[in-house]
Amino acid sequence: MIEWVQLESTGTLPKNEIIDIIIIIAVYKFSLLSREETEAMLGLTLEETRVYREAKAEGQEKILKAAVPLLLKTGMSIEQIAQQLNVDVEAVRLAAQESA
């Protein structure tokens, strides 16, 4: 289906949105498959998809919310935490505010 969408004119919906819908359905429908098996079935890497990027961002947000308060208690500054975790200083500030 993904190959067909890439080749055909889709009318009103952009092709990337249709492909995202197909991927979402496949990921949920075949939830017992590994990422590698799902990628092989779809013929693409999930890292290229919006679904993957959103899930990754949500995971990073959860990690920050858990880690930042603990690291602040050790005496690290927000800037040090951002540098060590390789994230934006503003993301660390937001996590710190939400934990207060």
N, C-alpha and C positions, 0 to 999 in steps of 0.2 A: 504494500500500500504506500509506503514512504516513497519508493522509487516512482510509482505512478503519480503521486502528488508532485514530485519534483519535475516530472516531465510534462504534466498537463497544466492547462490554464485553470485556475480555481475560481474565477469570478470574484465574489465579494470578499472572501476571507483571504488574508495573506497566506502564502504557502507555509511559512514558518509556524503560524498559529495552528494550521491543520496538522502539521507534523508533530507539534507539541501535544495536541489532543490525542493523536495516535499513540504517542509514547506514554502518556499518562495512563491510557487504557491498558496498554500492554504491561506496564510496570505493575499496575494493580491486579490485573487479571492473572499474571504469572508471578505472583509475589514470592513463590517458593523457589524461583530460579535465582541463581547468583547473578551479580552484576555482569560478570563475563558472559554467562549464558544469555542474558537478556540482550547484551550488546551484539552478540553473534546473531541472535534471532532477528534483531532490528537492522543489522548491518551498519551500525554507527556506534560511536562512543557516547555514553550517557553524560559524560562531562561537558559535552557540547550543548546540552539541553537546558532549557530554562528550569525544568523540574529539578535537575541536579543542582544548579546554581542556587535555587531557592532553598533546597534542603540543606545544602552546605552552609549557607548563610544562617539558617535557623540553628544548626548545630554549633556554629561558631558563637552565636549569640548566647546560647545556653552555657557553653563552656566559659565564656567571659563572665556571665552572671555568677557562676560558681567560683571561678578562680580569682577574680579581681578582689573581692573582699578578703580572701585569705592572704593574698599577696600584699595587700595594703597593711594588714595586721603584722606582717613581717618587717614593715618599715620601708618597703619599696615605694617609690613615688609613682604617680600615674605615668609619667614619661618613661621611667625605667620599665614598668610593666608593659607598656606599649612596645618598647624596643625589644624586650625579651620574648614577647608573644608575637612579634612581627605584625602588629595591627595598628590601626589609626589611633592616635591619642584621644580623639573625640569619642571613639567607641569605648575606650577604657573609662573615660569620664562618665559616659552615660551608664555604663554598668555599675560604676561606683555610686552614682546618684540613686540608681534603682535599688541598690542593696542597703542604702542608708535608711 
